[in-house]
């Protein structure tokens, strides 16, 4: 295996661990949204009111997981849920003014943290990092759930989807 691949795997594992640790230790992020609410509210900010399944598809999560997250956001006053006028089985999730304010506060706090963290990086390095992370996320997203292609199982053997990197 290519040594660079092993380095990438290690650095991603460390990145995820350090990001979690730094979130807990960075006072500037106190009182900001948890990642699940942040990402769901960003979806609503971009696309407007959405159904649970639409949010789940965007976040690549199971609808039952998103339902629990939406219930927590509703309890916090960040969203409302109402039945779709055209399909009474479908709940439509809408961001509230409080949700928009919480999202704006979180985005600002996170931007300040990363601005400080990358203060000594050149604008070109920042753009390169953003482009490479975007590419990595896109590749992770498109490969999740694909059958393994490295070996062909014997006929009749069920195949499991690839695990998400870092899992």
C-alpha positions as CSV (number, residue, x, y, z in Angstrom):
1,X,0.0,0.0,0.0
2,X,1.2,3.5,-0.8
3,X,2.8,5.2,2.2
4,X,0.9,8.4,1.3
5,X,-2.4,6.5,1.7
6,X,-1.4,5.5,5.2
7,X,-0.5,9.1,6.0
8,X,-3.8,10.4,4.7
9,X,-5.7,7.8,6.8
10,X,-3.8,8.7,9.9
11,X,-4.2,12.5,9.4
12,X,-7.9,12.2,8.8
13,X,-8.3,10.1,12.0
14,X,-6.3,12.8,13.9
15,X,-8.3,15.6,12.3
16,X,-11.6,14.1,13.4
17,X,-10.4,13.5,16.9
18,X,-8.8,17.0,17.2
19,X,-11.9,18.7,15.8
20,X,-14.0,17.0,18.4
21,X,-11.6,17.9,21.2
22,X,-11.2,21.5,20.0
23,X,-15.0,22.0,19.8
24,X,-15.3,21.0,23.5
25,X,-12.3,23.2,24.5
26,X,-12.9,26.3,22.4
27,X,-14.8,28.9,24.5
28,X,-15.8,30.8,21.3
29,X,-17.9,27.8,20.3
30,X,-19.8,27.6,23.6
31,X,-23.5,28.0,23.0
32,X,-23.3,27.2,19.3
33,X,-25.2,24.5,17.5
34,X,-24.2,20.9,17.5
35,X,-23.0,19.6,14.2
36,X,-26.2,17.8,13.3
37,X,-28.4,20.9,13.9
38,X,-25.8,23.1,12.1
39,X,-25.8,21.0,9.0
40,X,-29.6,20.6,8.9
41,X,-30.2,24.3,9.4
42,X,-27.7,25.1,6.7
43,X,-29.8,22.8,4.4
44,X,-32.9,24.7,5.3
45,X,-31.2,28.0,4.8
46,X,-30.2,27.1,1.3
47,X,-33.3,25.2,0.1
48,X,-36.1,26.5,2.3
49,X,-38.6,24.3,4.0
50,X,-37.9,20.6,3.4
51,X,-39.3,17.2,4.2
52,X,-37.5,14.9,6.6
53,X,-36.5,12.6,3.7
54,X,-35.0,15.6,1.8
55,X,-32.9,16.6,4.8
56,X,-31.9,12.9,5.3
57,X,-30.9,12.6,1.7
58,X,-28.8,15.8,1.9
59,X,-27.1,14.8,5.1
60,X,-26.7,11.1,4.0
61,X,-28.6,9.9,7.1
62,X,-31.5,7.6,7.8
63,X,-34.8,9.4,8.0
64,X,-35.3,8.1,11.6
65,X,-32.1,9.7,12.7
66,X,-33.1,13.0,11.1
67,X,-36.5,12.8,12.7
68,X,-34.9,12.6,16.2
69,X,-32.6,15.6,15.3
70,X,-35.6,17.6,14.0
71,X,-37.5,16.9,17.2
72,X,-34.5,18.2,19.2
73,X,-34.3,21.3,17.0
74,X,-38.1,21.8,17.4
75,X,-37.8,21.6,21.1
76,X,-35.0,24.2,21.0
77,X,-37.3,26.5,18.9
78,X,-35.0,26.3,15.8
79,X,-37.6,24.7,13.5
80,X,-41.3,24.0,13.2
81,X,-42.9,20.9,11.7
82,X,-46.2,21.0,9.9
83,X,-48.1,18.6,7.7
84,X,-47.7,19.2,4.0
85,X,-51.0,20.6,2.5
86,X,-50.7,18.3,-0.5
87,X,-49.6,15.1,1.3
88,X,-50.8,14.8,4.9
89,X,-48.3,12.0,5.6
90,X,-45.3,14.3,4.9
91,X,-44.0,16.7,7.5
92,X,-42.4,19.9,6.3
93,X,-39.6,21.4,8.4
94,X,-39.2,25.1,8.4
95,X,-36.4,27.1,10.1
96,X,-37.6,29.7,12.6
97,X,-36.2,33.1,13.3
98,X,-34.5,31.7,16.3
99,X,-33.0,28.9,14.2
100,X,-31.7,31.5,11.7
101,X,-30.1,33.5,14.5
102,X,-28.5,30.3,16.0
103,X,-27.2,29.4,12.6
104,X,-25.8,32.8,11.9
105,X,-24.1,32.9,15.4
106,X,-22.7,29.4,14.9
107,X,-21.4,30.2,11.4
108,X,-19.7,33.4,12.6
109,X,-18.1,31.6,15.6
110,X,-16.9,28.7,13.5
111,X,-15.5,31.2,10.9
112,X,-13.6,33.1,13.6
113,X,-12.1,29.8,14.9
114,X,-10.9,28.7,11.5
115,X,-9.7,32.3,10.6
116,X,-7.5,32.2,13.8
117,X,-6.4,28.7,13.1
118,X,-5.4,29.4,9.5
119,X,-4.1,33.0,10.2
120,X,-0.6,32.1,9.1
121,X,-1.7,30.3,5.9
122,X,-1.5,32.1,2.6
123,X,-4.8,32.8,0.8
124,X,-3.6,30.2,-1.9
125,X,-3.0,27.6,0.8
126,X,-6.5,28.2,2.3
127,X,-8.1,27.9,-1.2
128,X,-6.1,24.7,-1.8
129,X,-7.2,23.2,1.5
130,X,-10.8,24.1,0.8
131,X,-10.6,22.6,-2.7
132,X,-9.0,19.4,-1.5
133,X,-11.4,18.9,1.4
134,X,-14.3,19.5,-1.0
135,X,-12.9,16.9,-3.3
136,X,-12.3,14.4,-0.5
137,X,-15.9,14.9,0.8
138,X,-17.3,14.5,-2.7
139,X,-15.3,11.3,-3.2
140,X,-16.3,9.9,0.2
141,X,-19.9,10.7,-0.6
142,X,-20.0,9.1,-4.0
143,X,-18.2,5.9,-2.8
144,X,-20.3,5.2,0.3
145,X,-22.5,2.2,-0.3
146,X,-20.6,1.0,-3.4
147,X,-19.8,-2.7,-3.5
148,X,-16.2,-3.5,-2.9
149,X,-14.3,-3.7,-6.3
150,X,-11.0,-5.2,-5.1
151,X,-12.1,-8.8,-5.1
152,X,-14.9,-10.7,-6.7
153,X,-16.8,-12.9,-4.2
154,X,-17.8,-16.4,-5.1
155,X,-21.1,-16.6,-6.9
156,X,-24.1,-16.4,-4.5
157,X,-22.1,-14.7,-1.7
158,X,-23.8,-11.5,-0.5
159,X,-21.5,-8.5,-0.6
160,X,-21.5,-5.7,2.1
161,X,-21.1,-2.1,1.1
162,X,-17.8,-0.4,1.7
163,X,-17.4,1.1,5.1
164,X,-17.2,4.9,5.2
165,X,-13.6,6.1,5.5
166,X,-12.8,6.7,9.2
167,X,-15.5,4.3,10.5
